[in-house]
């Protein structure tokens, strides 16, 4: 049992939790909690190792045995060590270090999400979770957007990271993907056309800017059309997670209607 916070593995986990650069350099990231460890295992994601403590529930212990049977290195730690590593107020007693890898972007995608300058981890996680639910085929992460594999984003994403490609790209690379796939780039903007009155059945890349700063100049240069979510006037705006979710499911609604 690991009982010291100075253990090399404990230091490694803490470093991965702290900075995007550490995650990139190590090619690894951390998931915490039974649900995310299950999601990673069910997706056959690459595990480096897992840690658990005595407080782990029965569902989590089943997962520990599953990981051991697959040859994953699993170690027990003291409850105090787990608590020191936990990013939540009530630790669930399990975490895992996973390989930082990317699912491939499909050929000729017709629905891509680009969260631009979205720096709030909760908003980005919400967008990723919704993207997975709405059938988005890839999420391209431009510069100045928060790291998609940060702990808070992973928790908010609720397993979306294991279901769809989430790929960091420069704006030049994003432009290449959009144009080579024949996508129209639509940007969420309060001054844009109503999403209810915009044809979203076409192959598209949806750009969602941050609530505070909006979209970047690079995003606006790429966009061919501005769209908005109509509101009653009681509120000035929606946050990025909510606005993006409404727009993604309007795409789903229109495309489903077309099939009917």
N, C-alpha and C positions, 0 to 999 in steps of 0.2 A: 504494500500500500504506500502511495506517495503521501507524505505528511508535511513536506516542506515547500514553502512558496519559492524557495531558491532552486528547486529541482529544474534541470534544463528544459524539460517538457513544459513545465508550468510557465517558465519565462517565455518559451516559444509561443504558447497560446496567447499569453498577455500581449506580446509584440504583434501578433496577427490581428488581435482585436483592436489594437490602437491606431494603426496607420495603414493607409492604402499602399504606400510604398513598400512596407514590410510584406504585405500580401503579394504584391507583384514580384518582389525579389525572391520570395520563398516559393512562389507558385502554389500558394495554399490559402485557405480561409477557414473560419470556425463557424460551425452551427451549434446552437444550444437548444436543448429541449427534446422531448420524446418525439413530437410531431415532425420536426425538421430532420432528425436523425432517421426516422422511418422513411420520410420522403426521399432522402438521399440514398438509403439502402434499396428501396423499391425501384429507384431509377438506375441502379447499378453504378452509382457515382464512385469515383476513386477515393477510398479512405486511406489516410496516412496512419491515424490511430484514433482511439476513442477513450474517454475518461468517464467514470461514473462513481457515485458514492452510495452509502448505505441508505440514503433517503429515497432512492429510486423506486418508483412504483412497479407493480407487476407487469404492466404493459411495457415499461422500459426494460425490465429484466429479460423479458422475452427477446427484445431487440438486442440486448447485450449477447445473449446466447447465439442469436442469429449471426451477429457480426463475428463472433469467435469461430463459428462453424465455417464461415467464409474465409478464415485465415486473417482477419483484421486484428491488429495488435490492440488489445483492450486492457486497460489498467484501472484498478480501483484507487481512488484518492480519498482523503479524509473530507468530511462534510465542511470543515472550515476552509480547506483549500478550494473546494468547489465553490463555496460562497464567495471567496475572494476573486474567483474568475468570472462569476456570473454577471451578466449584463442586466439581469432582472431582479426585482425585489424578492421574488420567491423562486429560487432555483429549483429546477425539476430533477437535478441529480445526474444529468448526462450531457456531454458535449462531444463533438468530434471535429477533427482537423481533416479537411477534404482537399483534394487536388483542385487548383484553380484552373479549370478548363472551360472551353466554350463549345456549346452545341453548334453544329454547322447551320449556316443560313441556307434555307432551301433555294433551289434554282427557281427563278422567275416568281418571286413572292408577289402577292397582290395586296398585302396589308402589313405595313411596318410602322412601328412607333418610334419616335425620336423625342425623348424628354430632354429639353434644352435648358441648361442652367438651373435645373431643379436641384436645389441644394438641401432641401429638407428630407431627411431619411424616410420619415413617415409617408410623405407625399410620393416619393419615388417607389417605395415598397407597394403602396396602394396602386400606382400605375402599373407596376409589374404584375401584381396579382390580378388586376382587371384585364390586362393584356392577355394573360394566359387563359382567363375565363372567356374572353371575347374572340379567341382564335387568331390573335396577332401572331404572325409567323416569325418575327424577329424584332428585337429591340436594339437599336443602335445608340450607344452612349457617347455623346460628343464631349469635347473638352469643357471644363467648368461645370459639369454635372457631378453630383456626389458619387462616390464609389458604390457601385451596385452591390458589392459583396461586403459592405460594412455591416456590423452586427444588427443595427436597428433596421436597415433596409431588408436584410434577410428575414427578420422576425415579421416585418410588415408584409413581405412578399408571400409568406405562408406556403413555401414550396414552389413558387413560380420559377425560381432559378433552375430547378431541375426539369422543367417542362418546355422551356422555349429558349432560343439563342439570345443571349444578352452579351453584346459585343462592343467594347470600346472602339471608337473610330475617330479619326480626324475628320474635319469638315470636307476635305478633299476626297477622302475615302467614302464618306457618306454620300456625297454628290455622285460619285461613280456608281455606287450601289443603286441609288434612286434612278439615275438615268439609264443605266444598263438594263434595269428591270422594267423600264417603261412606266414608272410610277409618277403620278402627279403628287407634288408636295403641297399639302394643305397645312396651314398654320392656324392655331387657335388664337383669335384676336377679338377683343370686345367690339371693334369697329367692323368686323367681317360680316359676311352674309349669314343668315340664319342656317344652322345645320339642318333644320327641318326642310328647308327649301333648296338645299344643295345636294347634287347627285353624288352620293358616296358609294355607289356601286362600282365605280371605276377603280382600277388598281391604284392604291394610294399609299403615301407615307404621311402619317399624321404627326405634326410637330406640336408639342406642348411646352410652352415657356414657363418660367417661374412666375409665381404670383407677384413677387416683389419687383422683379426687373423685366418681366416679359421675355420674349425671345431675343436672341442675339442677332447682330447684323448679318452674320453668316447664315443663320436660319432664314432670315427674311429675304436674303438674296436668293436662296434656293427655292423658296416657296412660290408657287404659281397662283395660289388663291388663299384668301383669309376667310375663316369661318368662325362663328360664335354660337354660344348657347343663349337663346332668348331668355330674358328674365323680366320679372314684373316691374322692376324699378325700385323695389324695396331695398335691394342690395346692389352694391356696385360691382362685385365680382365673386367668383367662386375660387377656392384654392385649386392648385394644379391637379391634385389627385381626384377631386370631384369633377372638375371640368373635363379632364381627360377621360374619366370613366363614362360620363354622359356621352361624349363624342364617340368613343369606341363602340358603345352599345347602340348608338344611332347607325353606325356602319353595319352592325350585325342586323338591326331591324330592317334596314333598307335592302340588304342583300337577301335576307330571308323572304321578304315580301316579293322580291323579284322571282325567286324560285317557285313561290306559290302561284 
